[in-house]
Amino acid sequence: MVRGYKQEHTYRHPWERVSIANFRKFADLEHRSLLSHVADVRIVNRTVDPKIGQIFTTRSITINAPGPWWLQRLMGTNVCLCLEESIIDNDKRSLEIVTRNVTLKDFVDVEEKCSYNPHPENEDWTLLRQETSITCQTSMPALKSMAEKIEQKCVEKFQHNSARGREVVEAVCKALERAESGAVTKAEPHLVVNPQQNSKTRSHGIKWRIFEAASLVGATL
């Protein structure tokens, strides 16, 4: 049986800021406790095409395995390795992310799809659409009858962690907003946007700030 959920969330921040915050969230020490389920993040591969304004990134993310303690004991591990693949299109102002688990697939199969785009009602806001599917698949007879309960527990855990992730992104967005206004220039001078830049130069600067933000991942984990 496949169990899943869909949800939407509106950030009252422009797409560029939210995209930068999304890559910076794992390196944000101030709110690290909210993402305590994330043990390690590493960049596996990244390709940048400056001509079309796209960044392709693959990251490995090690998380504490979802589910109750007895299930973790049965699986023989308390961590799970996932691969996250993302495509940022700066010109179209879109960020697409797909995350799948690599380990523990004999027990559970998880796929999460997230898209970040300008809100249709306000282009200065960003709409997050998230879709997650969870399938508990095991040939062990003792666990088949409990598959639905395990899936539900996993759904609850993922929803809880997703809410924490959104909270961190929101906090980073607010920090970036202060930086853009010059309020925290000394702390993050590379994030300040020069209001005298024309739109083309400003867009190019945003593109590379997203790239720089992606480069921070793993530096503090």
MDTraj code that builds the backbone (N, CA, C; nanometers):
import mdtraj as md
import numpy as np

residues = "MET VAL ARG GLY TYR LYS GLN GLU HIS THR TYR ARG HIS PRO TRP GLU ARG VAL SER ILE ALA ASN PHE ARG LYS PHE ALA ASP LEU GLU HIS ARG SER LEU LEU SER HIS VAL ALA ASP VAL ARG ILE VAL ASN ARG THR VAL ASP PRO LYS ILE GLY GLN ILE PHE THR THR ARG SER ILE THR ILE ASN ALA PRO GLY PRO TRP TRP LEU GLN ARG LEU MET GLY THR ASN VAL CYS LEU CYS LEU GLU GLU SER ILE ILE ASP ASN ASP LYS ARG SER LEU GLU ILE VAL THR ARG ASN VAL THR LEU LYS ASP PHE VAL ASP VAL GLU GLU LYS CYS SER TYR ASN PRO HIS PRO GLU ASN GLU ASP TRP THR LEU LEU ARG GLN GLU THR SER ILE THR CYS GLN THR SER MET PRO ALA LEU LYS SER MET ALA GLU LYS ILE GLU GLN LYS CYS VAL GLU LYS PHE GLN HIS ASN SER ALA ARG GLY ARG GLU VAL VAL GLU ALA VAL CYS LYS ALA LEU GLU ARG ALA GLU SER GLY ALA VAL THR LYS ALA GLU PRO HIS LEU VAL VAL ASN PRO GLN GLN ASN SER LYS THR ARG SER HIS GLY ILE LYS TRP ARG ILE PHE GLU ALA ALA SER LEU VAL GLY ALA THR LEU".split()
xyz = np.array([
    [0.0840, -0.1195, 0.0000],
    [0.0000, 0.0000, 0.0000],
    [0.0878, 0.1250, 0.0000],
    [0.0478, 0.2226, -0.0802],
    [0.1210, 0.3487, -0.0864],
    [0.0458, 0.4537, -0.0060],
    [0.1168, 0.5167, 0.0825],
    [0.0561, 0.6238, 0.1614],
    [0.1328, 0.7526, 0.1307],
    [0.0616, 0.8579, 0.1129],
    [0.1287, 0.9835, 0.0806],
    [0.0476, 1.1041, 0.1210],
    [0.1017, 1.2188, 0.0921],
    [0.0317, 1.3430, 0.1226],
    [0.0841, 1.4538, 0.0324],
    [0.0004, 1.5527, 0.0138],
    [0.0368, 1.6718, -0.0617],
    [0.0118, 1.7932, 0.0261],
    [0.0949, 1.8924, 0.0102],
    [0.0740, 2.0159, 0.0845],
    [0.1366, 2.1330, 0.0108],
    [0.0837, 2.2497, 0.0403],
    [0.1352, 2.3730, -0.0176],
    [0.1686, 2.4699, 0.0945],
    [0.2652, 2.5536, 0.0670],
    [0.3049, 2.6546, 0.1655],
    [0.3469, 2.7806, 0.0915],
    [0.3053, 2.8944, 0.1435],
    [0.3404, 3.0220, 0.0820],
    [0.4441, 3.0948, 0.1664],
    [0.5556, 3.1264, 0.1040],
    [0.6564, 3.2121, 0.1668],
    [0.6325, 3.3543, 0.1172],
    [0.6233, 3.4471, 0.2065],
    [0.6037, 3.5861, 0.1654],
    [0.7389, 3.6517, 0.1383],
    [0.8127, 3.5829, 0.0544],
    [0.9446, 3.6279, 0.0113],
    [0.9572, 3.5961, -0.1370],
    [1.0365, 3.6723, -0.2112],
    [1.0540, 3.6440, -0.3541],
    [1.1248, 3.5112, -0.3768],
    [1.1049, 3.4568, -0.4952],
    [1.1582, 3.3250, -0.5287],
    [1.3095, 3.3184, -0.5116],
    [1.3810, 3.4219, -0.5530],
    [1.5269, 3.4210, -0.5443],
    [1.5733, 3.4036, -0.4002],
    [1.5087, 3.4734, -0.3093],
    [1.5475, 3.4655, -0.1681],
    [1.5179, 3.3274, -0.1109],
    [1.4032, 3.2726, -0.1444],
    [1.3658, 3.1402, -0.0940],
    [1.4595, 3.0329, -0.1490],
    [1.4996, 3.0468, -0.2747],
    [1.5908, 2.9490, -0.3347],
    [1.7257, 2.9495, -0.2646],
    [1.7759, 3.0686, -0.2354],
    [1.9022, 3.0793, -0.1619],
    [1.8871, 3.0186, -0.0231],
    [1.7767, 3.0513, 0.0441],
    [1.7527, 3.0007, 0.1797],
    [1.7421, 2.8488, 0.1811],
    [1.6840, 2.7916, 0.0772],
    [1.6690, 2.6467, 0.0711],
    [1.8045, 2.5763, 0.0736],
    [1.9039, 2.6337, 0.0060],
    [2.0367, 2.5735, 0.0049],
    [2.1162, 2.6059, 0.1310],
    [2.0809, 2.7140, 0.1971],
    [2.1557, 2.7538, 0.3165],
    [2.1023, 2.6905, 0.4444],
    [1.9846, 2.6306, 0.4384],
    [1.9192, 2.5869, 0.5622],
    [2.0007, 2.4841, 0.6405],
    [2.0721, 2.3944, 0.5712],
    [2.1495, 2.2935, 0.6425],
    [2.2765, 2.3508, 0.7042],
    [2.3189, 2.4684, 0.6578],
    [2.4397, 2.5316, 0.7107],
    [2.4072, 2.6396, 0.8124],
    [2.2793, 2.6537, 0.8462],
    [2.2369, 2.7572, 0.9398],
    [2.2517, 2.7063, 1.0830],
    [2.3587, 2.7456, 1.1485],
    [2.3881, 2.6949, 1.2824],
    [2.2872, 2.7409, 1.3865],
    [2.2325, 2.8605, 1.3674],
    [2.1401, 2.9159, 1.4666],
    [2.0165, 2.8280, 1.4844],
    [1.9719, 2.7644, 1.3755],
    [1.8516, 2.6822, 1.3815],
    [1.8832, 2.5347, 1.3579],
    [2.0073, 2.4965, 1.3849],
    [2.0507, 2.3588, 1.3587],
    [1.9684, 2.2571, 1.4375],
    [1.9240, 2.2937, 1.5574],
    [1.8498, 2.1993, 1.6408],
    [1.7174, 2.1581, 1.5769],
    [1.6601, 2.2458, 1.4931],
    [1.5337, 2.2128, 1.4275],
    [1.5519, 2.1054, 1.3207],
    [1.6754, 2.0896, 1.2734],
    [1.7045, 1.9891, 1.1713],
    [1.7955, 1.8809, 1.2282],
    [1.7734, 1.8472, 1.3538],
    [1.8593, 1.7496, 1.4208],
    [1.8473, 1.6102, 1.3598],
    [1.7398, 1.5862, 1.2815],
    [1.7242, 1.4558, 1.2162],
    [1.8189, 1.4399, 1.0980],
    [1.8814, 1.5508, 1.0552],
    [1.9767, 1.5463, 0.9441],
    [2.1174, 1.5299, 1.0005],
    [2.1813, 1.4191, 0.9678],
    [2.3139, 1.3899, 1.0227],
    [2.4270, 1.4418, 0.9346],
    [2.4059, 1.4424, 0.8028],
    [2.5146, 1.4814, 0.7129],
    [2.4577, 1.5179, 0.5759],
    [2.5180, 1.6180, 0.5125],
    [2.4795, 1.6595, 0.3775],
    [2.6068, 1.6809, 0.2968],
    [2.6124, 1.6203, 0.1791],
    [2.7307, 1.6352, 0.0945],
    [2.6883, 1.6528, -0.0512],
    [2.7636, 1.7354, -0.1225],
    [2.7391, 1.7536, -0.2652],
    [2.8068, 1.6402, -0.3411],
    [2.7294, 1.5641, -0.4167],
    [2.7812, 1.4533, -0.4960],
    [2.8219, 1.5018, -0.6344],
    [2.7384, 1.5871, -0.6914],
    [2.7669, 1.6379, -0.8252],
    [2.6938, 1.7702, -0.8440],
    [2.7566, 1.8600, -0.9190],
    [2.6906, 1.9873, -0.9489],
    [2.7390, 2.0371, -1.0842],
    [2.6456, 2.0758, -1.1680],
    [2.6754, 2.1292, -1.3001],
    [2.6085, 2.2648, -1.3139],
    [2.6846, 2.3619, -1.3597],
    [2.6323, 2.4973, -1.3769],
    [2.6384, 2.5349, -1.5240],
    [2.5268, 2.5810, -1.5766],
    [2.5220, 2.6305, -1.7142],
    [2.4850, 2.7783, -1.7091],
    [2.5849, 2.8673, -1.7060],
    [2.5568, 3.0107, -1.6927],
    [2.4837, 3.0699, -1.8119],
    [2.4929, 3.0038, -1.9273],
    [2.4273, 3.0577, -2.0463],
    [2.2756, 3.0512, -2.0354],
    [2.2252, 2.9427, -1.9787],
    [2.0803, 2.9283, -1.9657],
    [2.0337, 2.9498, -1.8219],
    [2.1281, 2.9792, -1.7338],
    [2.0924, 3.0115, -1.5962],
    [2.0411, 2.8940, -1.5157],
    [2.0988, 2.7748, -1.5365],
    [2.0539, 2.6570, -1.4640],
    [2.1661, 2.5969, -1.3800],
    [2.1279, 2.5452, -1.2646],
    [2.2207, 2.4758, -1.1756],
    [2.1618, 2.3384, -1.1455],
    [2.2374, 2.2327, -1.1758],
    [2.1950, 2.0959, -1.1480],
    [2.2796, 2.0446, -1.0313],
    [2.2140, 1.9986, -0.9270],
    [2.2866, 1.9551, -0.8076],
    [2.2332, 1.8215, -0.7577],
    [2.3249, 1.7327, -0.7220],
    [2.2891, 1.6081, -0.6539],
    [2.3569, 1.6087, -0.5179],
    [2.2778, 1.5888, -0.4144],
    [2.3325, 1.5867, -0.2787],
    [2.2959, 1.4554, -0.2102],
    [2.3871, 1.4051, -0.1290],
    [2.3559, 1.2916, -0.0424],
    [2.3184, 1.3476, 0.0940],
    [2.2096, 1.2987, 0.1475],
    [2.1603, 1.3462, 0.2768],
    [2.1400, 1.2257, 0.3671],
    [2.2102, 1.2231, 0.4778],
    [2.1965, 1.1157, 0.5754],
    [2.1068, 1.1639, 0.6879],
    [1.9984, 1.0903, 0.7118],
    [1.9032, 1.1300, 0.8155],
    [1.8848, 1.0164, 0.9152],
    [1.8350, 1.0523, 1.0315],
    [1.7968, 0.9504, 1.1274],
    [1.6770, 0.8750, 1.0706],
    [1.6834, 0.7438, 1.0703],
    [1.5795, 0.6632, 1.0069],
    [1.4437, 0.6888, 1.0709],
    [1.3390, 0.7050, 0.9873],
    [1.2045, 0.7245, 1.0418],
    [1.1514, 0.5953, 1.1020],
    [1.0470, 0.6063, 1.1799],
    [0.9855, 0.4882, 1.2380],
    [1.0239, 0.4701, 1.3838],
    [0.9540, 0.3831, 1.4546],
    [0.9805, 0.3585, 1.5965],
    [1.1142, 0.2890, 1.6183],
    [1.1610, 0.2930, 1.7412],
    [1.2925, 0.2393, 1.7734],
    [1.3029, 0.0900, 1.7432],
    [1.1922, 0.0173, 1.7661],
    [1.1990, -0.1271, 1.7440],
    [1.2153, -0.1601, 1.5955],
    [1.1599, -0.0734, 1.5079],
    [1.1762, -0.0955, 1.3645],
    [1.3203, -0.0676, 1.3228],
    [1.3793, 0.0370, 1.3805],
    [1.5185, 0.0680, 1.3516],
    [1.6086, -0.0479, 1.3953],
    [1.5744, -0.1057, 1.5093],
    [1.6530, -0.2189, 1.5583],
    [1.6392, -0.3387, 1.4645],
    [1.5193, -0.3588, 1.4125],
    [1.4960, -0.4688, 1.3197],
    [1.5712, -0.4465, 1.1887],
    [1.5768, -0.3203, 1.1436],
    [1.6463, -0.2876, 1.0192],
    [1.7971, -0.2935, 1.0360],
    [1.8431, -0.2858, 1.1600],
    [1.9864, -0.2953, 1.1858],
    [2.0608, -0.1643, 1.1749],
    [1.9889, -0.0539, 1.1626],
    [2.0526, 0.0776, 1.1532],
    [1.9539, 0.1848, 1.1962],
    [2.0071, 0.2963, 1.2394],
    [1.9200, 0.4082, 1.2776],
    [1.9378, 0.5277, 1.1849],
    [2.0048, 0.5057, 1.0703],
    [2.0225, 0.6140, 0.9735],
    [1.9796, 0.5668, 0.8350],
    [1.9469, 0.6635, 0.7509],
    [1.9041, 0.6336, 0.6145],
    [1.9716, 0.7319, 0.5193],
    [2.0260, 0.6805, 0.4100],
    [2.0908, 0.7649, 0.3098],
    [1.9918, 0.7969, 0.1985],
    [1.9804, 0.9260, 0.1658],
    [1.8916, 0.9712, 0.0587],
    [1.9718, 1.0486, -0.0453],
    [1.9200, 1.0517, -0.1670],
    [1.9776, 1.1332, -0.2731],
    [1.8767, 1.2401, -0.3124],
    [1.9231, 1.3626, -0.3172],
    [1.8396, 1.4759, -0.3561],
    [1.8919, 1.5322, -0.4880],
    [1.8058, 1.5411, -0.5869],
    [1.8418, 1.5987, -0.7166],
    [1.7598, 1.7252, -0.7384],
    [1.8274, 1.8334, -0.7715],
    [1.7570, 1.9605, -0.7879],
    [1.7991, 2.0297, -0.9170],
    [1.7055, 2.1054, -0.9718],
    [1.7308, 2.1876, -1.0900],
    [1.6810, 2.3282, -1.0605],
    [1.7716, 2.4235, -1.0654],
    [1.7353, 2.5638, -1.0509],
    [1.7400, 2.6280, -1.1887],
    [1.6305, 2.6889, -1.2278],
    [1.6253, 2.7645, -1.3528],
    [1.6041, 2.9101, -1.3161],
    [1.7115, 2.9866, -1.3212],
    [1.7060, 3.1254, -1.2768],
    [1.6162, 3.2105, -1.3666],
    [1.6210, 3.1861, -1.4981],
    [1.5423, 3.2665, -1.5909],
    [1.3925, 3.2396, -1.5771],
    [1.3568, 3.1135, -1.5568],
    [1.2154, 3.0778, -1.5402],
    [1.1690, 3.0921, -1.3953],
    [1.2655, 3.1171, -1.3060],
    [1.2371, 3.1306, -1.1626],
    [1.1669, 3.0046, -1.1108],
    [1.2322, 2.8937, -1.1275],
    [1.1770, 2.7669, -1.0796],
    [1.2864, 2.6846, -1.0127],
    [1.2478, 2.6133, -0.9091],
    [1.3366, 2.5214, -0.8389],
    [1.2603, 2.3911, -0.8195],
    [1.3117, 2.2841, -0.8767],
    [1.2497, 2.1520, -0.8667],
    [1.3442, 2.0596, -0.7909],
    [1.2907, 1.9897, -0.6916],
    [1.3718, 1.9000, -0.6093],
    [1.3019, 1.7648, -0.5968],
    [1.3771, 1.6574, -0.6204],
    [1.3261, 1.5218, -0.6004],
    [1.4226, 1.4497, -0.5070],
    [1.3684, 1.3917, -0.4003],
    [1.4507, 1.3214, -0.3019],
    [1.3991, 1.1792, -0.2857],
    [1.4905, 1.0828, -0.2888],
    [1.4542, 0.9413, -0.2725],
    [1.5527, 0.8756, -0.1769],
    [1.5051, 0.7779, -0.1028],
    [1.5962, 0.7033, -0.0164],
    [1.6718, 0.5998, -0.0981],
    [1.7986, 0.5816, -0.0620],
    [1.8856, 0.4847, -0.1297],
    [1.8978, 0.3581, -0.0466],
    [1.9093, 0.3728, 0.0832],
    [1.9176, 0.2581, 0.1731],
    [1.7806, 0.2292, 0.2344],
    [1.7689, 0.1148, 0.2971],
    [1.6457, 0.0691, 0.3639],
    [1.5300, 0.0468, 0.2672],
    [1.5599, 0.0329, 0.1373],
    [1.4522, 0.0178, 0.0397],
    [1.3806, -0.1170, 0.0518],
    [1.4408, -0.2131, 0.1214],
    [1.3722, -0.3395, 0.1459],
    [1.2611, -0.3231, 0.2486],
    [1.2669, -0.2117, 0.3228],
    [1.1669, -0.1869, 0.4255],
    [1.0703, -0.0753, 0.3867],
    [1.1259, 0.0328, 0.3333],
    [1.0412, 0.1477, 0.3015],
    [1.0963, 0.2198, 0.1787],
    [1.0063, 0.2665, 0.0949],
    [1.0439, 0.3390, -0.0264],
    [0.9791, 0.4767, -0.0193],
    [1.0615, 0.5801, -0.0209],
    [1.0116, 0.7169, -0.0039],
    [1.0543, 0.8028, -0.1223],
    [0.9610, 0.8813, -0.1724],
    [0.9924, 0.9787, -0.2769],
    [0.9230, 1.1102, -0.2429],
    [1.0005, 1.2168, -0.2445],
    [0.9465, 1.3493, -0.2154],
    [0.9772, 1.4423, -0.3323],
    [0.8746, 1.5119, -0.3802],
    [0.8907, 1.6091, -0.4882],
    [0.8489, 1.7465, -0.4377],
    [0.9369, 1.8431, -0.4586],
    [0.9085, 1.9805, -0.4171],
    [0.9314, 2.0748, -0.5345],
    [0.8445, 2.1713, -0.5476],
    [0.8632, 2.2746, -0.6497],
    [0.8450, 2.4110, -0.5852],
    [0.9327, 2.5024, -0.6214],
    [0.9271, 2.6403, -0.5730],
    [0.9121, 2.7318, -0.6940],
    [0.8025, 2.8076, -0.6952],
    [0.7757, 2.8999, -0.8053],
    [0.7131, 3.0276, -0.7512],
    [0.7211, 3.1368, -0.8268],
    [0.6521, 3.2583, -0.7840],
    [0.5034, 3.2297, -0.7635],
    [0.4474, 3.2878, -0.6590],
    [0.3056, 3.2658, -0.6290],
    [0.2196, 3.3245, -0.7408],
    [0.1186, 3.2511, -0.7887],
    [0.0358, 3.3017, -0.8992],
    [-0.0410, 3.4293, -0.8662],
    [-0.0615, 3.4573, -0.7379],
    [-0.1369, 3.5762, -0.6993],
    [-0.0476, 3.6928, -0.6588],
    [0.0798, 3.6636, -0.6373],
    [0.1734, 3.7684, -0.5968],
    [0.3143, 3.7231, -0.6341],
    [0.3714, 3.7842, -0.7359],
    [0.5022, 3.7392, -0.7851],
    [0.6154, 3.7667, -0.6870],
    [0.5899, 3.8454, -0.5844],
    [0.6912, 3.8700, -0.4821],
    [0.6867, 3.7654, -0.3711],
    [0.5951, 3.6717, -0.3811],
    [0.5867, 3.5597, -0.2885],
    [0.6276, 3.4316, -0.3611],
    [0.6494, 3.3260, -0.2845],
    [0.6901, 3.1977, -0.3421],
    [0.5967, 3.0873, -0.2951],
    [0.5509, 3.0063, -0.3892],
    [0.4623, 2.8947, -0.3569],
    [0.5406, 2.7639, -0.3599],
    [0.5391, 2.6935, -0.2476],
    [0.6002, 2.5611, -0.2380],
    [0.4909, 2.4563, -0.2523],
    [0.5098, 2.3658, -0.3457],
    [0.4218, 2.2497, -0.3592],
    [0.5037, 2.1251, -0.3277],
    [0.4530, 2.0463, -0.2357],
    [0.5255, 1.9277, -0.1905],
    [0.4366, 1.8050, -0.2018],
    [0.4927, 1.6987, -0.2569],
    [0.4201, 1.5720, -0.2708],
    [0.5112, 1.4592, -0.2251],
    [0.4641, 1.3808, -0.1297],
    [0.5453, 1.2735, -0.0718],
    [0.4690, 1.1421, -0.0771],
    [0.5358, 1.0364, -0.1206],
    [0.4765, 0.9022, -0.1205],
    [0.5655, 0.8090, -0.0400],
    [0.5031, 0.7253, 0.0414],
    [0.5749, 0.6333, 0.1289],
    [0.5140, 0.4945, 0.1144],
    [0.5980, 0.3975, 0.0850],
    [0.5515, 0.2600, 0.0690],
    [0.6331, 0.1686, 0.1587],
    [0.5659, 0.1015, 0.2473],
    [0.6332, 0.0025, 0.3316],
    [0.6256, -0.1308, 0.2585],
    [0.7399, -0.1833, 0.2203],
    [0.7422, -0.3078, 0.1434],
    [0.8390, -0.4057, 0.2082],
    [0.7821, -0.5121, 0.2552],
    [0.8637, -0.6145, 0.3190],
    [0.8020, -0.7507, 0.2939],
    [0.8863, -0.8493, 0.2782],
    [0.8400, -0.9864, 0.2569],
    [0.8261, -1.0613, 0.3888],
    [0.8557, -0.9915, 0.4976],
    [0.8483, -1.0561, 0.6280],
    [0.7026, -1.0623, 0.6734],
    [0.6445, -1.1814, 0.6882],
    [0.5041, -1.1961, 0.7263],
    [0.4691, -1.1223, 0.8553],
    [0.5620, -1.1198, 0.9482],
    [0.5345, -1.0572, 1.0774],
    [0.5119, -0.9076, 1.0650],
    [0.5660, -0.8480, 0.9575],
    [0.5536, -0.7032, 0.9421],
    [0.4420, -0.6615, 0.8472],
    [0.3928, -0.7553, 0.7650],
    [0.2917, -0.7187, 0.6665],
    [0.1675, -0.6603, 0.7311],
    [0.1249, -0.7203, 0.8402],
    [0.0041, -0.6724, 0.9069],
    [0.0246, -0.5361, 0.9712],
    [0.1509, -0.4987, 0.9886],
    [0.1808, -0.3708, 1.0530],
    [0.2246, -0.2656, 0.9522],
    [0.2229, -0.3006, 0.8235],
    [0.2734, -0.2099, 0.7203],
    [0.2027, -0.0753, 0.7225],
    [0.0698, -0.0779, 0.7329],
    [-0.0057, 0.0473, 0.7307],
    [0.0295, 0.1352, 0.8500],
    [0.0459, 0.0738, 0.9664],
    [0.0820, 0.1512, 1.0852],
    [0.2212, 0.2120, 1.0699],
    [0.3122, 0.1341, 1.0121],
    [0.4481, 0.1845, 0.9913],
    [0.4465, 0.3009, 0.8934],
    [0.3688, 0.2862, 0.7849],
    [0.3585, 0.3940, 0.6866],
    [0.3025, 0.5207, 0.7493],
    [0.1996, 0.5042, 0.8325],
    [0.1393, 0.6205, 0.8968],
    [0.2379, 0.6892, 0.9900],
    [0.3149, 0.6107, 1.0637],
    [0.4165, 0.6687, 1.1522],
    [0.5206, 0.7449, 1.0713],
    [0.5580, 0.6889, 0.9573],
    [0.6555, 0.7562, 0.8710],
    [0.5987, 0.8865, 0.8164],
    [0.4712, 0.8840, 0.7760],
    [0.4065, 1.0054, 0.7260],
    [0.4080, 1.1137, 0.8325],
    [0.3719, 1.0775, 0.9537],
    [0.3692, 1.1746, 1.0634],
    [0.5083, 1.2324, 1.0886],
    [0.6095, 1.1458, 1.0818],
    [0.7469, 1.1909, 1.1051],
    [0.7922, 1.2846, 0.9940],
    [0.7617, 1.2491, 0.8699],
    [0.8021, 1.3329, 0.7569],
    [0.7304, 1.4676, 0.7597],
    [0.6032, 1.4694, 0.7945],
    [0.5297, 1.5951, 0.8029],
    [0.5883, 1.6847, 0.9118],
    [0.6255, 1.6226, 1.0224],
    [0.6862, 1.6985, 1.1325],
    [0.8194, 1.7587, 1.0891],
    [0.9023, 1.6781, 1.0232],
    [1.0326, 1.7276, 0.9782],
    [1.0183, 1.8319, 0.8683],
    [0.9182, 1.8157, 0.7812],
    [0.8945, 1.9145, 0.6754],
    [0.8589, 2.0496, 0.7351],
    [0.7760, 2.0476, 0.8386],
    [0.7380, 2.1722, 0.9052],
    [0.8604, 2.2406, 0.9655],
    [0.9496, 2.1619, 1.0221],
    [1.0730, 2.2180, 1.0770],
    [1.1600, 2.2773, 0.9670],
    [1.1675, 2.2077, 0.8547],
    [1.2457, 2.2591, 0.7424],
    [1.1916, 2.3914, 0.6919],
    [1.0595, 2.4031, 0.6822],
    [0.9990, 2.5291, 0.6379],
    [1.0268, 2.6412, 0.7373],
    [1.0285, 2.6063, 0.8643],
    [1.0571, 2.7061, 0.9676],
    [1.1992, 2.7611, 0.9530],
    [1.2940, 2.6724, 0.9230],
    [1.4326, 2.7166, 0.9052],
    [1.4457, 2.8014, 0.7793],
    [1.3821, 2.7598, 0.6698],
    [1.3868, 2.8385, 0.5460],
    [1.3305, 2.9778, 0.5700],
    [1.2214, 2.9863, 0.6437],
    [1.1616, 3.1168, 0.6745],
    [1.2585, 3.2031, 0.7544],
    [1.3265, 3.1430, 0.8522],
    [1.4221, 3.2176, 0.9342],
    [1.5395, 3.2674, 0.8501],
    [1.5890, 3.1825, 0.7598],
    [1.6998, 3.2234, 0.6734],
    [1.6544, 3.3325, 0.5774],
    [1.5314, 3.3225, 0.5274],
    [1.4770, 3.4266, 0.4390],
    [1.4755, 3.5619, 0.5091],
    [1.4357, 3.5628, 0.6348],
    [1.4312, 3.6885, 0.7097],
    [1.5718, 3.7446, 0.7302],
    [1.6687, 3.6553, 0.7525],
    [1.8070, 3.7005, 0.7667],
    [1.8581, 3.7587, 0.6355],
    [1.8226, 3.6948, 0.5242],
    [1.8620, 3.7455, 0.3927],
    [1.7960, 3.8800, 0.3641],
    [1.6717, 3.8937, 0.4070],
    [1.6005, 4.0201, 0.3864],
    [1.6695, 4.1336, 0.4610],
    [1.7134, 4.1033, 0.5832],
    [1.7864, 4.2050, 0.6601],
    [1.9185, 4.2380, 0.5918],
    [1.9837, 4.1357, 0.5371],
    [2.1110, 4.1584, 0.4686],
    [2.0919, 4.2452, 0.3451],
    [1.9839, 4.2205, 0.2723],
    [1.9574, 4.2972, 0.1514],
    [1.9305, 4.4443, 0.1822],
    [1.8767, 4.4691, 0.3014],
    [1.8489, 4.6072, 0.3405],
    [1.9695, 4.6737, 0.4057],
    [2.0776, 4.5939, 0.4247],
    [2.1991, 4.6479, 0.4844],
    [2.2037, 4.6366, 0.6347],
    [2.1035, 4.5704, 0.6942],
    [2.0957, 4.5623, 0.8400],
    [2.2025, 4.4718, 0.8990],
    [2.2477, 4.3717, 0.8216],
    [2.3506, 4.2804, 0.8735],
    [2.4666, 4.2728, 0.7748],
    [2.5045, 4.3867, 0.7227],
    [2.6104, 4.3917, 0.6222],
    [2.7402, 4.3285, 0.6714],
    [2.7767, 4.3543, 0.7968],
    [2.9022, 4.3017, 0.8493],
    [2.8991, 4.1499, 0.8607],
    [2.7823, 4.0960, 0.8902],
    [2.7719, 3.9515, 0.9089],
    [2.7712, 3.8768, 0.7768],
    [2.6986, 3.9311, 0.6778],
    [2.6870, 3.8629, 0.5501],
    [2.6968, 3.9627, 0.4350],
    [2.8117, 4.0223, 0.4148],
    [2.8246, 4.1252, 0.3114],
    [2.8018, 4.0734, 0.1711],
    [2.8271, 3.9433, 0.1463],
    [2.8113, 3.8883, 0.0121],
    [2.6653, 3.8716, -0.0273],
    [2.5738, 3.8896, 0.0703],
    [2.4324, 3.8727, 0.0396],
    [2.3620, 4.0039, 0.0108],
    [2.4304, 4.1148, 0.0283],
    [2.3673, 4.2446, 0.0101],
    [2.3503, 4.2749, -0.1379],
    [2.2302, 4.3172, -0.1744],
    [2.2001, 4.3520, -0.3125],
    [2.2147, 4.5018, -0.3311],
    [2.2891, 4.5426, -0.4320],
    [2.3068, 4.6833, -0.4636],
    [2.1824, 4.7343, -0.5356],
    [2.1055, 4.8268, -0.4762],
    [1.9822, 4.8733, -0.5383],
    [2.0049, 4.9474, -0.6684],
    [2.1306, 4.9890, -0.6994],
    [2.1594, 5.0622, -0.8213],
    [2.1878, 4.9692, -0.9395],
    [2.1924, 4.8378, -0.9134],
    [2.2156, 4.7434, -1.0216],
    [2.0950, 4.7411, -1.1147],
    [2.1212, 4.7263, -1.2447],
    [2.0083, 4.7089, -1.3350],
    [1.9569, 4.5663, -1.3222],
    [1.8416, 4.5375, -1.3838],
    [1.7769, 4.4085, -1.3644],
    [1.8618, 4.2927, -1.4144],
    [1.9342, 4.3133, -1.5260],
    [2.0164, 4.2050, -1.5810],
    [2.1320, 4.1724, -1.4882],
    [2.2000, 4.2756, -1.4406],
    [2.3119, 4.2544, -1.3487],
    [2.2626, 4.1958, -1.2177],
    [2.1488, 4.2450, -1.1707],
    [2.0924, 4.1964, -1.0454],
    [2.0562, 4.0486, -1.0565],
    [1.9963, 4.0109, -1.1715],
    [1.9588, 3.8715, -1.1923],
    [2.0820, 3.7824, -1.1941],
    [2.1889, 3.8285, -1.2605],
    [2.3128, 3.7503, -1.2652],
    [2.3698, 3.7346, -1.1247],
    [2.3638, 3.8423, -1.0447],
    [2.4147, 3.8352, -0.9084],
    [2.3368, 3.7372, -0.8243],
    [2.2045, 3.7362, -0.8402],
    [2.1208, 3.6425, -0.7670],
    [2.1554, 3.4995, -0.8049],
    [2.1759, 3.4783, -0.9355],
    [2.2089, 3.3445, -0.9847],
    [2.3330, 3.2909, -0.9141],
    [2.4346, 3.3744, -0.9006],
    [2.5593, 3.3271, -0.8410],
    [2.5550, 3.3265, -0.6896],
    [2.4641, 3.4033, -0.6294],
    [2.4462, 3.3910, -0.4849],
    [2.3798, 3.2572, -0.4532],
    [2.2901, 3.2119, -0.5431],
    [2.2322, 3.0791, -0.5251],
    [2.3418, 2.9737, -0.5350],
    [2.4315, 2.9902, -0.6318],
    [2.5436, 2.8969, -0.6487],
    [2.6311, 2.8968, -0.5236],
    [2.6621, 3.0163, -0.4717],
    [2.7455, 3.0261, -0.3520],
    [2.6759, 2.9634, -0.2324],
    [2.5446, 2.9827, -0.2236],
    [2.4696, 2.9229, -0.1136],
    [2.4774, 2.7713, -0.1206],
    [2.4666, 2.7162, -0.2422],
    [2.4772, 2.5711, -0.2591],
    [2.6146, 2.5213, -0.2172],
    [2.7161, 2.6031, -0.2366],
    [2.8528, 2.5641, -0.2024],
    [2.8742, 2.5551, -0.0522],
    [2.7872, 2.6197, 0.0266],
    [2.8018, 2.6182, 0.1716],
    [2.7589, 2.4855, 0.2317],
    [2.6794, 2.4086, 0.1580],
    [2.6245, 2.2857, 0.2116],
    [2.7355, 2.1892, 0.2490],
    [2.7284, 2.1373, 0.3686],
    [2.8271, 2.0418, 0.4150],
    [2.9435, 2.1065, 0.4869],
    [2.9549, 2.2391, 0.4749],
    [3.0692, 2.3069, 0.5354],
    [3.0616, 2.3076, 0.6868],
    [2.9399, 2.3009, 0.7408],
    [2.9265, 2.3116, 0.8859],
    [2.8626, 2.1884, 0.9476],
    [2.8466, 2.0820, 0.8715],
    [2.7819, 1.9625, 0.9250],
    [2.8857, 1.8604, 0.9699],
])
top = md.Topology()
chain = top.add_chain()
for i, resn in enumerate(residues, 1):
    res = top.add_residue(resn, chain, resSeq=i)
    for name in ("N", "CA", "C"):
        top.add_atom(name, md.element.get_by_symbol(name[0]), res)
traj = md.Trajectory(xyz[None], top)
